[in-house]
């Protein structure tokens, strides 16, 4: 699927023609490595603290991107003022720095210190009162666990190498965050004198300032749970309960402006089908088909949501995987007489490519890491990880992870494909699916440990791999060597496997002995640790623990997805016009897994883009991507000061909350009036 937007914008790369292009060691520099350690340590500490406190943490990509540029550029300027010779700071070095840092942060997000790893501990098992078997608890040292993080991280990076050219060059997926970051970096580094680039930079700055100020303004009204504009019942309180509302997020508004409208409207369609039609029907069956209203367990309505959503995503992923593999085999046998399989061949096949794409293809394909290296590396690190996991966790046998690593490439493909379309990774949902299936398959003492570690390996593999291809998209659009990006990934995995366990050990020492990490009264309660362990315990009961008709709904979903994907493939081969109106099943599936809120935001973004194009097409083509980058960056960079305010216990002064009119308002008024009377006495 081609998810790109037609390019009629002035050439970006012509503005850089006069600059020398540095080789590998001009992009991978010692100064960037040192700065990466500092930034990675800072953001990993903030990420882990928030993760272990509340279980959810926002993305730091934009703050990292901007700080990477500011810090390294300032360092180069300082070196020159001190009389130290310093090579110019290039956008390629910038990409290596931020790739290393973001990879380390991705380990923070998926290493399990806020969920599955802590779920192994005795204190979490006792808090669930599950009378654990000693084979279902592991209190392993975090230093030893670092080896597990290192090997799984390398498995994830190796898995992406065969996918990079497929996703970026063949499928031409957008990878919205990667594209926004590339646009941002190109604008930062564009040589003076490029008039259009200067106008685009102004557009980015204006949108950035507006987005940052709006995010800061919203913060003042979030002084409590469920407070602020983020819970504004835009379409009424009843639809708000179904998560149908616009949450005033400039991040998803900006992403919606650059994601193709077919994808955005597919998200909205999935949100309506799931949240407005299917879920109300399923909730009406409580007491007949299932008996719990817990939002986290899989034996309630969540069992339908997750399994139907995953069925759509996995079915489309497998269908595309088989289709692509078949096409590649056919192409291989048809073109065996052609020796040149690189950029020249691709350019000949696509004579309409513009100057920028030709230039980018020359660098991207000419400096790519061979796919065979990724395959060999994947197999090698998968074997190493399977071996050392038995050494770290006594219940894990070699075949447990070996089987997982045999299957996981299909999930990596489908998750990366979905990320390329919508910017939304569902790695946590895949991980819970693996957790449940692994526990159900083992179904014996030790199943909790086996399933939680399998879940962790899946979580890390999927999360890191999807971000890695995002980074390659940024590299493609900035003429950064794929080998330099791969080096950034490896370096990020290495420092992340050291920094994150050290930070966790520091927090563990800081926690009170009477309230260790993972307990409800702890300073670091890691609330999702109990959720993950509970899913593992549920999974030990097998499929029979799922709600009634869950498998039937999933099978129907599979048939619908297969039919639509077949129709799409046939319509593309026959060049029917209907191909442009067939919804993307991965986009439809995401609201099943994550709720419809962001679908409303992104649909509004695409509507604004369509209106802008209708009013002034040239302006929209020139500046829409720049405005989107500014909106995403401003909201993203605000997350850093807001997180720091939280660390220093600075609370917002106001809580803005919404109530239905009538009796609830009267009760609230009476309480507030009584509170005021008490204050005066």
C-alpha positions in Angstrom: 0.0 0.0 0.0 1.3 3.4 -0.9 0.7 5.7 2.0 2.6 8.7 0.8 1.3 12.1 0.0 1.9 13.5 -3.4 4.9 15.8 -3.5 4.6 19.0 -5.4 6.7 20.9 -2.9 10.1 22.5 -3.8 13.1 20.3 -3.5 14.6 19.9 0.0 17.8 18.3 -1.1 18.7 21.0 -3.6 19.1 23.3 -0.6 21.9 21.0 0.7 23.7 20.5 -2.6 26.6 22.8 -1.7 27.3 20.9 1.6 29.8 18.0 1.7 28.4 14.6 2.5 30.2 13.0 5.4 30.8 9.3 5.6 30.1 6.8 8.3 32.5 8.2 10.9 31.3 11.8 10.1 27.8 10.7 11.1 28.7 8.4 14.0 30.8 10.7 16.2 32.3 10.4 19.8 30.7 13.7 20.8 27.2 12.4 19.8 27.8 9.2 21.7 28.7 11.2 24.9 25.7 13.5 24.6 23.5 10.4 24.0 24.5 8.9 27.4 23.5 12.2 29.1 20.2 12.6 27.4 19.3 8.9 27.6 20.1 8.9 31.4 17.9 11.9 32.0 14.9 10.8 30.0 15.2 7.2 31.2 15.0 8.3 34.8 11.9 10.5 34.1 10.3 7.7 32.0 10.8 5.0 34.6 9.7 7.1 37.5 6.4 8.0 35.8 5.9 4.5 34.5 6.4 2.9 38.0 4.1 5.5 39.6 1.1 5.6 37.2 1.7 2.8 34.7 1.3 5.1 31.7 3.9 7.5 30.2 3.7 9.7 27.2 6.1 9.7 24.3 9.3 11.8 24.7 10.3 11.6 21.0 9.7 15.3 20.3 11.5 16.7 23.3 14.4 14.3 22.5 14.5 15.4 18.9 14.7 19.1 19.7 17.0 18.8 22.7 19.4 16.6 20.6 19.7 19.4 18.1 20.0 22.2 20.7 22.5 20.4 23.0 24.9 19.1 20.2 24.8 22.4 18.3 25.6 24.3 21.5 28.4 21.9 22.3 29.9 22.4 18.9 29.7 26.2 19.3 31.3 26.1 22.7 34.2 24.0 21.4 34.9 26.5 18.7 34.7 29.4 21.1 37.3 27.6 23.3 39.6 27.2 20.3 39.0 23.5 19.9 38.7 22.3 16.3 35.2 20.9 15.7 33.7 19.5 12.5 30.4 21.0 11.4 27.2 19.7 13.0 25.2 17.9 10.3 21.7 16.6 10.2 23.1 13.1 9.8 25.0 13.3 13.1 21.8 14.8 14.6 19.9 11.7 13.5 22.5 9.3 14.9 22.3 11.1 18.3 18.5 11.1 18.6 18.3 7.5 17.3 20.6 6.3 20.1 18.7 8.2 22.7 15.2 7.2 21.6 16.3 3.5 21.4 17.4 3.7 25.0 14.1 5.3 26.0 12.3 2.5 24.2 14.0 0.0 26.4 12.7 2.0 29.4 9.2 1.7 28.0 9.3 -2.0 27.3 11.8 -3.4 29.9 9.0 -4.4 32.3 10.1 -2.3 35.3 6.6 -0.9 35.4 4.6 -4.1 34.6 5.6 -7.7 33.6 9.1 -7.8 35.3 7.8 -6.5 38.6 4.9 -9.0 38.2 7.4 -11.8 38.8 8.1 -10.6 42.4 6.8 -12.2 45.6 5.3 -9.0 46.8 3.1 -8.7 43.8 2.0 -12.3 44.0 1.0 -11.9 47.6 -0.9 -8.7 46.9 -3.1 -10.7 44.6 -3.6 -13.4 47.2 -3.0 -16.1 44.7 -1.0 -18.4 47.1 1.8 -18.7 44.6 3.8 -21.8 43.9 7.5 -21.1 44.4 8.0 -21.9 40.7 5.7 -18.9 39.8 7.8 -16.2 41.5 11.3 -15.0 40.7 13.2 -12.3 42.5 16.0 -11.9 40.0 18.7 -9.2 40.3 18.4 -6.4 37.8 22.0 -6.6 36.9 21.5 -10.1 35.6 18.3 -9.0 33.9 20.3 -6.5 31.9 21.7 -9.4 29.8 18.1 -10.3 28.9 17.4 -6.7 27.8 20.5 -6.6 25.7 19.8 -9.8 23.8 16.1 -9.2 23.2 16.9 -5.6 22.1 19.4 -6.9 19.5 16.8 -9.5 18.3 14.4 -6.6 17.7 17.0 -4.5 15.8 18.0 -7.4 13.6 14.4 -8.2 12.8 13.9 -4.8 11.3 16.8 -5.0 8.7 14.9 -7.2 6.2 11.8 -4.9 6.6 13.3 -1.5 6.1 13.4 -1.4 2.3 10.1 -3.2 2.1 8.3 -0.7 4.3 9.9 2.5 3.2 10.9 2.0 -0.5 8.4 -0.7 -1.7 5.3 0.0 0.4 6.3 3.7 0.7 4.6 3.9 4.1 4.5 7.3 5.7 5.6 6.6 9.3 4.1 9.9 10.5 6.4 10.6 13.4 9.5 9.7 11.4 8.4 12.0 8.6 7.6 14.9 11.0 11.0 14.5 12.7 12.8 14.5 9.3 10.9 17.6 8.2 11.9 19.2 11.5 15.6 18.3 11.2 15.8 19.3 7.6 14.3 22.7 8.5 16.7 23.1 11.4 19.7 22.4 9.2 18.7 24.0 5.9 21.4 26.5 4.7 20.5 30.1 4.9 19.1 31.6 1.8 16.5 29.0 0.9 13.4 31.2 0.8 10.7 28.5 1.0 12.6 26.7 3.7 12.7 29.9 5.8 8.9 30.2 5.4 8.5 26.6 6.4 10.6 27.2 9.5 8.5 30.1 10.4 5.4 28.0 10.0 6.9 25.3 12.3 7.9 27.9 14.9 4.5 29.5 15.0 2.7 26.2 15.2 5.2 25.0 17.9 4.7 28.1 20.1 0.9 27.9 19.7 0.9 24.2 20.6 3.3 24.6 23.5 1.3 27.5 25.0 -2.0 25.6 24.5 -0.6 22.5 26.3 0.7 24.7 29.1 -2.7 26.4 29.4 -4.4 23.0 29.6 -2.1 21.9 32.4 -3.5 24.5 34.9 -6.9 22.7 34.8 -5.6 19.2 35.4 -5.3 19.3 39.2 -6.8 15.9 39.9 -8.0 12.7 38.3 -10.2 13.1 35.2 -9.7 16.8 35.1 -9.0 19.3 32.3 -9.7 19.8 28.6 -8.4 16.3 27.9 -11.8 15.0 29.3 -14.0 17.6 27.7 -17.3 15.9 26.7 -17.3 17.4 23.2 -20.3 15.4 22.0 -22.1 15.0 25.3 -21.6 12.9 28.4 -23.1 9.7 27.0 -20.7 9.6 24.1 -17.9 10.7 26.4 -18.5 7.5 28.4 -17.9 5.6 25.1 -14.7 7.7 24.7 -16.1 9.6 21.8 -14.8 13.1 22.4 -12.1 15.5 21.1 -9.4 15.7 23.8 -7.8 18.9 22.4 -4.6 17.0 21.7 -2.5 19.0 19.2 -0.3 15.9 18.7 -2.9 13.8 17.1 -4.4 16.8 15.3 -1.0 17.3 13.7 -0.5 13.6 12.9 -4.0 13.6 11.3 -2.9 16.4 9.0 -0.2 14.2 7.4 -1.7 10.7 7.6 -3.7 9.8 4.4 -7.4 10.5 4.7 -8.3 6.9 3.9 -6.5 5.8 7.0 -7.9 8.5 9.2 -11.5 7.8 8.1 -10.8 4.1 8.6 -9.9 4.9 12.2 -13.1 6.8 12.6 -15.1 4.1 11.0 -13.6 1.5 13.4 -14.3 3.8 16.3 -18.0 4.0 15.4 -18.4 0.3 14.7 -16.6 -0.7 18.0 -17.6 2.0 20.4 -21.0 3.0 19.2 -22.4 -0.4 18.0 -20.6 -3.5 19.0 -19.5 -2.7 22.6 -22.9 -1.4 23.8 -24.3 -4.7 22.5 -21.7 -6.8 24.2 -22.1 -4.8 27.5 -25.8 -5.6 27.3 -24.8 -9.3 27.6 -23.1 -8.9 30.9 -24.6 -11.6 33.2 -25.3 -13.9 30.3 -22.0 -14.2 28.4 -19.7 -13.0 31.1 -19.9 -11.8 34.7 -17.2 -9.2 35.3 -17.0 -5.5 34.5 -13.3 -5.2 35.1 -11.6 -3.2 32.3 -8.3 -5.1 32.5 -9.2 -8.8 32.7 -9.7 -10.9 29.6 -12.7 -12.8 30.9 -15.0 -9.7 30.5 -15.8 -7.4 27.6 -12.1 -6.8 27.2 -11.8 -10.4 25.9 -13.9 -9.6 22.9 -12.2 -6.3 22.2 -8.6 -7.5 22.3 -9.2 -10.8 20.4 -11.3 -9.1 17.6 -8.8 -6.3 17.2 -5.8 -8.6 17.1 -7.6 -10.8 14.6 -7.9 -7.9 12.2 -4.4 -6.7 12.6 -2.8 -10.2 12.5 -4.9 -11.4 9.6 -4.1 -8.3 7.5 -0.4 -8.6 8.5 -0.2 -12.3 7.5 -2.1 -11.6 4.2 0.3 -8.8 3.3 3.3 -10.9 4.4 2.2 -13.8 2.1 1.3 -11.4 -0.7 4.7 -9.6 -0.5 6.6 -12.9 -0.2 4.9 -14.3 -3.3 5.5 -11.1 -5.3 9.2 -11.1 -4.3 9.6 -14.8 -5.3 7.9 -14.2 -8.7 10.0 -11.0 -9.2 13.2 -12.9 -8.3 12.6 -15.6 -11.0 11.5 -13.1 -13.6 14.5 -10.8 -13.1 17.3 -13.2 -12.5 19.1 -11.9 -15.6 19.3 -8.4 -14.1 22.4 -8.0 -12.0 21.7 -4.5 -10.7 19.1 -4.8 -7.9 19.9 -1.5 -6.3 18.9 2.1 -6.6 19.4 2.3 -10.4 16.9 -0.5 -11.0 14.3 1.1 -8.7 14.7 4.5 -10.4 14.3 2.8 -13.8 11.1 1.2 -12.6 9.8 4.5 -11.3 10.8 7.2 -13.8 8.4 9.7 -12.3 10.4 10.0 -9.1 11.4 13.6 -8.2 14.9 14.8 -7.5 14.6 14.4 -3.7 13.5 10.7 -3.9 16.2 9.9 -6.4 18.8 11.4 -4.2 17.4 9.6 -1.1 17.3 6.3 -2.9 20.9 6.6 -3.9 22.0 7.0 -0.3 19.4 4.7 1.3 19.9 1.7 -1.0 23.6 2.3 -1.6 24.4 2.2 2.1 21.8 -0.3 3.3 22.7 -3.1 5.7 22.2 -6.4 3.7 18.9 -8.1 4.7 20.8 -11.4 5.0 22.9 -9.8 7.8 19.6 -9.1 9.6 18.4 -12.7 9.2 21.7 -14.2 10.4 21.9 -11.7 13.3 18.2 -12.4 14.2 18.8 -16.1 14.4 22.1 -15.8 16.3 20.7 -13.4 19.0 17.5 -15.4 19.2 19.5 -18.5 20.1 21.7 -16.6 22.6 18.6 -15.0 24.2 16.9 -18.4 24.5 20.0 -19.9 26.1 20.7 -17.2 28.7 17.0 -16.8 29.6 17.2 -20.3 31.1 20.2 -19.2 33.1 18.4 -16.1 34.4 14.9 -17.6 34.9 14.9 -21.2 36.0 11.5 -22.1 34.6 12.3 -20.9 31.1 13.4 -23.7 28.8 15.3 -23.1 25.5 12.3 -24.2 23.4 9.9 -21.6 25.0 11.6 -18.5 23.6 12.9 -20.4 20.5 9.3 -21.0 19.5 8.3 -17.4 20.3 11.2 -16.0 18.1 10.1 -18.3 15.3 6.6 -16.8 15.3 7.2 -13.2 16.3 8.4 -11.9 12.9 4.8 -12.1 11.7 3.7 -9.9 14.6 6.7 -7.6 14.0 5.7 -7.2 10.3 2.0 -6.5 11.1 2.8 -4.1 14.0 5.4 -2.2 11.9 3.0 -2.0 9.0 0.3 -0.6 11.3 2.8 1.9 12.7 3.8 3.0 9.2 0.1 3.7 8.4 -1.2 5.3 11.6 1.8 6.1 13.9 0.1 3.8 16.4 2.0 0.7 17.8 -0.1 -1.9 19.5 2.9 -3.7 21.0 1.4 -3.8 24.6 -1.7 -5.5 23.2 0.2 -8.1 21.3 2.3 -8.7 24.4 -0.9 -9.3 26.5 -2.1 -11.7 23.8 1.2 -13.6 24.0 1.0 -13.5 27.8 -2.4 -15.2 27.7 -1.6 -17.8 25.1 1.8 -18.7 26.7 0.1 -19.2 30.1 -2.7 -21.2 28.5 -0.3 -23.4 26.6 2.0 -24.2 29.6 -0.8 -24.5 32.2 1.4 -25.9 35.0 3.4 -24.5 37.9 5.9 -22.1 36.4 3.5 -20.9 33.8 3.4 -17.4 35.3 7.1 -17.0 34.9 7.2 -18.5 31.4 4.3 -16.4 30.2 5.5 -13.1 31.7 9.0 -13.5 30.2 7.5 -14.5 26.8 5.3 -11.4 27.1 8.4 -9.3 27.9 10.3 -10.6 24.9 7.3 -9.9 22.6 6.8 -6.4 24.1 10.4 -5.4 23.6 10.7 -6.9 20.1 7.6 -5.2 18.8 8.1 -1.8 20.5 11.7 -1.4 19.6 11.3 -2.7 16.0 8.5 -0.4 15.1 10.4 2.6 16.4 13.5 1.4 14.6 11.8 1.5 11.2 10.5 5.0 12.1 14.1 6.0 12.6 15.0 4.6 9.2 12.2 6.7 7.6 13.8 9.8 9.2 17.2 8.7 7.9 15.7 8.2 4.4 14.4 11.8 4.3 17.6 13.3 5.7 20.2 11.4 3.6 21.5 9.6 6.7 23.2 6.4 6.0 21.2 3.3 7.1 24.4 1.9 8.5 24.8 5.0 10.8 21.2 4.5 12.0 21.8 0.8 12.6 24.9 1.8 14.7 22.7 4.2 16.6 20.3 1.4 17.4 23.0 -1.0 18.6 24.6 1.8 20.7 21.2 2.7 22.2 20.5 -1.0 23.0 23.8 -1.3 24.8 23.6 1.9 26.9 19.9 1.2 27.6 20.6 -2.3 28.9 23.1 -0.7 31.4 21.3 2.6 32.3 17.8 1.3 32.9 18.7 -1.5 35.4 20.9 1.0 37.3 18.1 3.5 37.5 15.7 0.8 38.6 18.2 -0.3 41.3 18.4 3.3 42.5 14.6 3.5 42.8 14.5 0.2 44.6 17.0 1.5 47.2 14.9 4.6 47.6 11.7 2.8 48.1 10.7 2.1 51.7 11.4 -1.4 53.0 7.9 -1.6 54.3 6.5 -0.6 50.9 8.7 -2.1 48.2 8.2 -1.5 44.5 5.0 -3.2 43.2 2.9 -2.8 46.4 -0.1 -0.5 46.5 1.3 1.8 49.3 4.8 2.1 47.7 6.1 5.3 46.2 6.4 3.2 43.0 3.3 0.9 43.0 3.8 -0.2 39.4 0.0 -0.7 39.1 0.2 -2.7 35.8 2.4 -5.4 37.4 -0.7 -6.8 39.1 -2.7 -6.6 35.8 -0.1 -8.6 33.9 0.3 -11.2 36.6 -3.5 -11.5 36.8 -3.7 -12.1 33.0 -1.1 -14.8 33.4 -3.1 -16.5 36.2 -6.3 -16.2 34.0 -4.5 -17.7 31.0 -3.6 -20.8 33.0 -7.3 -21.7 32.9 -7.1 -21.7 29.0 -9.6 -20.6 26.4 -12.5 -21.7 28.5 -11.8 -18.7 30.7 -12.6 -16.3 27.9 -16.1 -14.9 27.7 -18.8 -16.8 25.8 -18.7 -16.6 22.0 -15.4 -14.7 22.1 -13.8 -17.2 19.7 -16.9 -17.1 17.4 -16.7 -13.3 17.1 -12.9 -13.6 16.3 -13.6 -16.2 13.6 -16.2 -13.9 12.0 -13.8 -11.0 12.2 -11.1 -13.2 10.5 -13.5 -14.0 7.6 -14.5 -10.4 7.1 -10.9 -9.2 7.1 -9.8 -11.9 4.7 -12.6 -11.0 2.3 -11.8 -7.3 2.4 -8.1 -7.9 1.9 -8.8 -10.2 -1.1 -11.1 -7.6 -2.6 -8.4 -5.0 -2.2 -5.8 -7.2 -3.8 -8.1 -8.1 -6.8 -9.2 -4.4 -7.3 -5.5 -3.3 -7.3 -4.6 -6.0 -9.9 -7.7 -5.1 -12.0 -7.2 -1.4 -11.4 -10.8 -0.9 -10.3 -11.7 2.5 -8.8 -13.2 0.8 -5.8 -9.6 0.2 -4.5 -9.4 3.8 -3.3 -12.4 3.4 -1.1 -11.6 0.0 0.6 -10.9 0.6 4.3 -7.6 -0.4 5.8 -8.4 -3.1 8.4 -5.4 -2.3 10.6 -6.7 1.3 10.9 -10.2 -0.1 11.7 -8.8 -2.4 14.3 -6.9 0.2 16.3 -9.9 1.7 18.0 -10.9 -1.8 19.1 -7.6 -2.0 21.0 -7.0 1.5 22.2 -10.4 3.2 22.2 -11.8 5.8 19.7 -10.6 9.1 21.2 -7.5 9.5 19.1 -9.5 8.5 16.0 -11.7 11.6 16.5 -8.5 13.8 16.8 -6.9 12.4 13.6 -10.1 12.6 11.6 -10.4 16.3 12.6 -6.8 16.8 11.5 -7.5 15.3 8.0 -10.7 17.4 7.8 -8.7 20.6 8.5 -6.2 19.6 5.8 -8.9 18.9 3.3 -10.5 22.3 4.0 -7.1 24.0 3.8 -6.5 22.4 0.4 -9.9 23.4 -0.9 -9.4 27.0 0.2 -5.7 27.4 -0.9 -4.1 24.3 -2.4 -0.6 25.7 -2.9 -0.4 27.0 0.7 -1.6 23.6 2.0 1.0 21.7 0.0 3.8 24.0 1.1 3.1 24.4 4.8 0.7 21.6 6.0 3.6 19.3 6.9 5.4 22.1 8.6 2.4 23.1 10.7 1.8 19.4 11.6 5.5 19.2 12.8 5.1 22.3 14.9 1.8 21.0 16.5 3.3 17.7 17.3 6.6 19.2 18.6 5.0 21.8 20.8 2.7 19.3 22.6 5.6 16.8 22.9 8.1 19.3 24.3 5.6 20.4 26.9 5.7 16.9 28.3 9.2 17.4 29.6 8.5 20.5 31.9 5.2 19.0 33.0 7.0 15.8 34.0 9.6 17.8 35.9 6.9 19.7 37.7 5.4 16.4 38.7 8.7 15.1 40.0 9.0 18.2 42.2 5.4 17.7 43.4 4.2 21.0 41.8 0.4 20.3 41.3 -1.9 22.2 38.8 -4.0 24.8 40.8 -7.4 24.0 39.2 -9.5 20.9 38.5 -12.0 21.3 35.7 -14.5 18.5 35.7 -17.9 18.0 34.0 -21.2 16.7 35.5 -24.6 16.0 34.1 -27.2 18.6 35.0 -29.8 18.0 37.7 -29.3 16.1 40.9 -25.5 15.6 40.6 -25.0 19.4 40.2 -27.2 20.1 43.2 -25.1 17.6 45.3 -21.9 19.2 44.1 -23.2 22.7 44.9 -24.3 21.7 48.4 -20.9 20.1 49.1 -19.0 23.2 47.9 -21.3 25.6 49.8 -20.8 23.5 52.9 -17.0 23.5 52.3 -17.0 27.3 52.0 -19.0 27.6 55.2 -16.6 25.4 57.1 -13.7 27.6 55.8 -15.2 30.7 57.3 -15.8 29.2 60.8 
